[in-house]
Amino acid sequence: MDIPLDDLMRFLTPLLPYLLRAGERAAEEAGRRLAGEALDLIDRIGLYVLREEVEKVLRALPA
């Protein structure tokens, strides 16, 4: 079942604005999710570093 390229282009051309908007929305959503995950990771790293610093200070305190 070969579809001629001309027929395919005639079919897809009117749909291009909708397809482009859908692609933009998908990219925006992916960016939001990635940013949220990155912020969570930064928070976890920050908490880990903070905990390490607190432990160093506590070890330095006289018993």
N, CA, C and O atoms as CSV, one atom per row, in Angstrom:
chain,resi,resn,atom,element,x,y,z
A,1,MET,N,N,0.835,-1.174,0.000
A,1,MET,CA,C,0.000,0.000,0.000
A,1,MET,C,C,0.887,1.247,0.000
A,1,MET,O,O,1.216,1.794,1.053
A,2,ASP,N,N,1.253,1.669,-1.164
A,2,ASP,CA,C,2.081,2.862,-1.294
A,2,ASP,C,C,1.190,4.091,-1.446
A,2,ASP,O,O,0.291,4.126,-2.286
A,3,ILE,N,N,1.458,5.092,-0.620
A,3,ILE,CA,C,0.708,6.345,-0.704
A,3,ILE,C,C,1.584,7.354,-1.429
A,3,ILE,O,O,2.700,7.629,-0.987
A,4,PRO,N,N,1.113,7.898,-2.511
A,4,PRO,CA,C,1.920,8.896,-3.222
A,4,PRO,C,C,2.214,10.103,-2.310
A,4,PRO,O,O,1.370,10.531,-1.522
A,5,LEU,N,N,3.387,10.609,-2.441
A,5,LEU,CA,C,3.834,11.720,-1.605
A,5,LEU,C,C,2.950,12.953,-1.787
A,5,LEU,O,O,2.688,13.668,-0.820
A,6,ASP,N,N,2.496,13.205,-2.985
A,6,ASP,CA,C,1.617,14.353,-3.238
A,6,ASP,C,C,0.320,14.249,-2.433
A,6,ASP,O,O,-0.144,15.233,-1.857
A,7,ASP,N,N,-0.256,13.053,-2.402
A,7,ASP,CA,C,-1.492,12.859,-1.645
A,7,ASP,C,C,-1.251,13.047,-0.152
A,7,ASP,O,O,-2.066,13.645,0.551
A,8,LEU,N,N,-0.149,12.539,0.309
A,8,LEU,CA,C,0.186,12.685,1.721
A,8,LEU,C,C,0.361,14.154,2.092
A,8,LEU,O,O,-0.130,14.594,3.132
A,9,MET,N,N,1.048,14.907,1.258
A,9,MET,CA,C,1.258,16.337,1.523
A,9,MET,C,C,-0.067,17.110,1.482
A,9,MET,O,O,-0.288,17.996,2.307
A,10,ARG,N,N,-0.929,16.786,0.548
A,10,ARG,CA,C,-2.228,17.451,0.484
A,10,ARG,C,C,-3.061,17.160,1.725
A,10,ARG,O,O,-3.831,18.009,2.174
A,11,PHE,N,N,-2.908,15.958,2.278
A,11,PHE,CA,C,-3.647,15.592,3.474
A,11,PHE,C,C,-3.069,16.278,4.717
A,11,PHE,O,O,-3.827,16.750,5.565
A,12,LEU,N,N,-1.745,16.340,4.836
A,12,LEU,CA,C,-1.103,16.865,6.042
A,12,LEU,C,C,-1.006,18.387,6.088
A,12,LEU,O,O,-0.981,18.964,7.175
A,13,THR,N,N,-0.952,19.031,4.960
A,13,THR,CA,C,-0.754,20.490,4.929
A,13,THR,C,C,-1.806,21.248,5.745
A,13,THR,O,O,-1.413,22.137,6.501
A,14,PRO,N,N,-3.078,20.974,5.655
A,14,PRO,CA,C,-4.043,21.716,6.478
A,14,PRO,C,C,-3.902,21.419,7.979
A,14,PRO,O,O,-4.327,22.213,8.818
A,15,LEU,N,N,-3.309,20.280,8.299
A,15,LEU,CA,C,-3.182,19.889,9.707
A,15,LEU,C,C,-1.913,20.426,10.368
A,15,LEU,O,O,-1.775,20.333,11.588
A,16,LEU,N,N,-0.994,20.980,9.597
A,16,LEU,CA,C,0.296,21.410,10.145
A,16,LEU,C,C,0.182,22.392,11.308
A,16,LEU,O,O,0.890,22.208,12.298
A,17,PRO,N,N,-0.658,23.416,11.254
A,17,PRO,CA,C,-0.730,24.315,12.416
A,17,PRO,C,C,-1.130,23.592,13.691
A,17,PRO,O,O,-0.608,23.893,14.765
A,18,TYR,N,N,-2.046,22.647,13.585
A,18,TYR,CA,C,-2.488,21.894,14.767
A,18,TYR,C,C,-1.385,20.962,15.261
A,18,TYR,O,O,-1.170,20.819,16.465
A,19,LEU,N,N,-0.694,20.337,14.323
A,19,LEU,CA,C,0.403,19.447,14.697
A,19,LEU,C,C,1.534,20.229,15.365
A,19,LEU,O,O,2.133,19.760,16.333
A,20,LEU,N,N,1.819,21.412,14.849
A,20,LEU,CA,C,2.874,22.237,15.446
A,20,LEU,C,C,2.497,22.682,16.847
A,20,LEU,O,O,3.331,22.649,17.753
A,21,ARG,N,N,1.248,23.099,17.039
A,21,ARG,CA,C,0.800,23.505,18.384
A,21,ARG,C,C,0.863,22.341,19.358
A,21,ARG,O,O,1.261,22.506,20.511
A,22,ALA,N,N,0.472,21.174,18.893
A,22,ALA,CA,C,0.524,19.990,19.757
A,22,ALA,C,C,1.969,19.681,20.137
A,22,ALA,O,O,2.247,19.310,21.277
A,23,GLY,N,N,2.874,19.831,19.199
A,23,GLY,CA,C,4.289,19.608,19.487
A,23,GLY,C,C,4.825,20.627,20.472
A,23,GLY,O,O,5.609,20.283,21.356
A,24,GLU,N,N,4.411,21.882,20.331
A,24,GLU,CA,C,4.858,22.920,21.264
A,24,GLU,C,C,4.339,22.637,22.669
A,24,GLU,O,O,5.068,22.778,23.650
A,25,ARG,N,N,3.088,22.243,22.754
A,25,ARG,CA,C,2.511,21.935,24.076
A,25,ARG,C,C,3.213,20.744,24.712
A,25,ARG,O,O,3.465,20.739,25.917
A,26,ALA,N,N,3.521,19.754,23.921
A,26,ALA,CA,C,4.228,18.583,24.451
A,26,ALA,C,C,5.617,18.982,24.945
A,26,ALA,O,O,6.068,18.503,25.985
A,27,ALA,N,N,6.287,19.849,24.210
A,27,ALA,CA,C,7.611,20.311,24.630
A,27,ALA,C,C,7.520,21.137,25.908
A,27,ALA,O,O,8.368,21.009,26.790
A,28,GLU,N,N,6.501,21.980,26.013
A,28,GLU,CA,C,6.319,22.766,27.232
A,28,GLU,C,C,6.080,21.866,28.437
A,28,GLU,O,O,6.659,22.082,29.502
A,29,GLU,N,N,5.238,20.871,28.273
A,29,GLU,CA,C,4.941,19.951,29.372
A,29,GLU,C,C,6.194,19.173,29.774
A,29,GLU,O,O,6.467,18.990,30.960
A,30,ALA,N,N,6.939,18.724,28.789
A,30,ALA,CA,C,8.177,18.003,29.089
A,30,ALA,C,C,9.156,18.914,29.821
A,30,ALA,O,O,9.841,18.473,30.745
A,31,GLY,N,N,9.226,20.171,29.419
A,31,GLY,CA,C,10.098,21.131,30.094
A,31,GLY,C,C,9.668,21.359,31.532
A,31,GLY,O,O,10.508,21.433,32.429
A,32,ARG,N,N,8.371,21.470,31.757
A,32,ARG,CA,C,7.870,21.648,33.132
A,32,ARG,C,C,8.221,20.447,34.007
A,32,ARG,O,O,8.672,20.601,35.142
A,33,ARG,N,N,8.011,19.268,33.468
A,33,ARG,CA,C,8.316,18.052,34.238
A,33,ARG,C,C,9.806,17.956,34.534
A,33,ARG,O,O,10.207,17.639,35.653
A,34,LEU,N,N,10.618,18.232,33.526
A,34,LEU,CA,C,12.068,18.161,33.707
A,34,LEU,C,C,12.537,19.188,34.726
A,34,LEU,O,O,13.392,18.891,35.560
A,35,ALA,N,N,11.989,20.386,34.665
A,35,ALA,CA,C,12.368,21.430,35.621
A,35,ALA,C,C,11.963,21.022,37.037
A,35,ALA,O,O,12.729,21.226,37.979
A,36,GLY,N,N,10.785,20.455,37.194
A,36,GLY,CA,C,10.339,20.006,38.507
A,36,GLY,C,C,11.240,18.914,39.062
A,36,GLY,O,O,11.598,18.937,40.239
A,37,GLU,N,N,11.603,17.965,38.221
A,37,GLU,CA,C,12.490,16.889,38.661
A,37,GLU,C,C,13.872,17.436,38.998
A,37,GLU,O,O,14.497,16.990,39.960
A,38,ALA,N,N,14.353,18.399,38.213
A,38,ALA,CA,C,15.661,18.991,38.486
A,38,ALA,C,C,15.643,19.737,39.820
A,38,ALA,O,O,16.602,19.654,40.587
A,39,LEU,N,N,14.570,20.456,40.099
A,39,LEU,CA,C,14.483,21.169,41.374
A,39,LEU,C,C,14.425,20.191,42.541
A,39,LEU,O,O,15.034,20.440,43.581
A,40,ASP,N,N,13.709,19.093,42.390
A,40,ASP,CA,C,13.677,18.073,43.437
A,40,ASP,C,C,15.072,17.501,43.682
A,40,ASP,O,O,15.478,17.311,44.828
A,41,LEU,N,N,15.788,17.234,42.621
A,41,LEU,CA,C,17.140,16.703,42.747
A,41,LEU,C,C,18.056,17.710,43.428
A,41,LEU,O,O,18.864,17.340,44.280
A,42,ILE,N,N,17.936,18.972,43.059
A,42,ILE,CA,C,18.752,20.015,43.688
A,42,ILE,C,C,18.437,20.104,45.176
A,42,ILE,O,O,19.345,20.255,45.993
A,43,ASP,N,N,17.154,20.012,45.535
A,43,ASP,CA,C,16.771,20.030,46.944
A,43,ASP,C,C,17.398,18.861,47.692
A,43,ASP,O,O,17.931,19.035,48.788
A,44,ARG,N,N,17.337,17.665,47.098
A,44,ARG,CA,C,17.905,16.492,47.760
A,44,ARG,C,C,19.415,16.626,47.920
A,44,ARG,O,O,19.966,16.275,48.964
A,45,ILE,N,N,20.084,17.132,46.888
A,45,ILE,CA,C,21.533,17.322,46.968
A,45,ILE,C,C,21.857,18.354,48.040
A,45,ILE,O,O,22.782,18.174,48.832
A,46,GLY,N,N,21.093,19.427,48.056
A,46,GLY,CA,C,21.311,20.469,49.052
A,46,GLY,C,C,21.123,19.944,50.465
A,46,GLY,O,O,21.903,20.281,51.355
A,47,LEU,N,N,20.117,19.135,50.685
A,47,LEU,CA,C,19.888,18.552,52.005
A,47,LEU,C,C,21.016,17.609,52.382
A,47,LEU,O,O,21.426,17.567,53.542
A,48,TYR,N,N,21.520,16.856,51.421
A,48,TYR,CA,C,22.619,15.942,51.688
A,48,TYR,C,C,23.876,16.720,52.080
A,48,TYR,O,O,24.551,16.374,53.049
A,49,VAL,N,N,24.180,17.770,51.322
A,49,VAL,CA,C,25.363,18.590,51.618
A,49,VAL,C,C,25.200,19.254,52.975
A,49,VAL,O,O,26.149,19.296,53.758
A,50,LEU,N,N,24.021,19.769,53.265
A,50,LEU,CA,C,23.771,20.399,54.549
A,50,LEU,C,C,23.962,19.395,55.684
A,50,LEU,O,O,24.565,19.722,56.706
A,51,ARG,N,N,23.459,18.190,55.513
A,51,ARG,CA,C,23.603,17.163,56.547
A,51,ARG,C,C,25.084,16.841,56.776
A,51,ARG,O,O,25.517,16.675,57.917
A,52,GLU,N,N,25.856,16.755,55.689
A,52,GLU,CA,C,27.287,16.491,55.812
A,52,GLU,C,C,27.977,17.607,56.595
A,52,GLU,O,O,28.828,17.345,57.445
A,53,GLU,N,N,27.602,18.852,56.302
A,53,GLU,CA,C,28.200,19.983,57.013
A,53,GLU,C,C,27.848,19.956,58.490
A,53,GLU,O,O,28.701,20.223,59.336
A,54,VAL,N,N,26.616,19.639,58.806
A,54,VAL,CA,C,26.189,19.571,60.213
A,54,VAL,C,C,26.934,18.464,60.930
A,54,VAL,O,O,27.359,18.637,62.072
A,55,GLU,N,N,27.097,17.327,60.268
A,55,GLU,CA,C,27.838,16.231,60.895
A,55,GLU,C,C,29.286,16.619,61.158
A,55,GLU,O,O,29.832,16.254,62.200
A,56,LYS,N,N,29.927,17.347,60.246
A,56,LYS,CA,C,31.302,17.812,60.461
A,56,LYS,C,C,31.375,18.705,61.684
A,56,LYS,O,O,32.275,18.564,62.512
A,57,VAL,N,N,30.431,19.620,61.797
A,57,VAL,CA,C,30.419,20.545,62.942
A,57,VAL,C,C,30.199,19.769,64.229
A,57,VAL,O,O,30.861,20.036,65.232
A,58,LEU,N,N,29.280,18.816,64.217
A,58,LEU,CA,C,29.009,18.034,65.416
A,58,LEU,C,C,30.216,17.183,65.819
A,58,LEU,O,O,30.481,17.010,67.008
A,59,ARG,N,N,30.937,16.658,64.850
A,59,ARG,CA,C,32.143,15.880,65.174
A,59,ARG,C,C,33.232,16.762,65.746
A,59,ARG,O,O,34.043,16.304,66.551
A,60,ALA,N,N,33.261,18.018,65.341
A,60,ALA,CA,C,34.287,18.938,65.818
A,60,ALA,C,C,33.999,19.427,67.250
A,60,ALA,O,O,34.909,19.900,67.931
A,61,LEU,N,N,32.771,19.320,67.700
A,61,LEU,CA,C,32.416,19.763,69.050
A,61,LEU,C,C,33.054,18.849,70.098
A,61,LEU,O,O,33.145,17.636,69.909
A,62,PRO,N,N,33.490,19.445,71.193
A,62,PRO,CA,C,34.048,18.597,72.254
A,62,PRO,C,C,32.960,17.711,72.857
A,62,PRO,O,O,31.810,18.126,73.007
A,63,ALA,N,N,33.342,16.501,73.192
A,63,ALA,CA,C,32.361,15.546,73.721
A,63,ALA,C,C,31.997,15.814,75.166
A,63,ALA,O,O,31.184,15.091,75.741
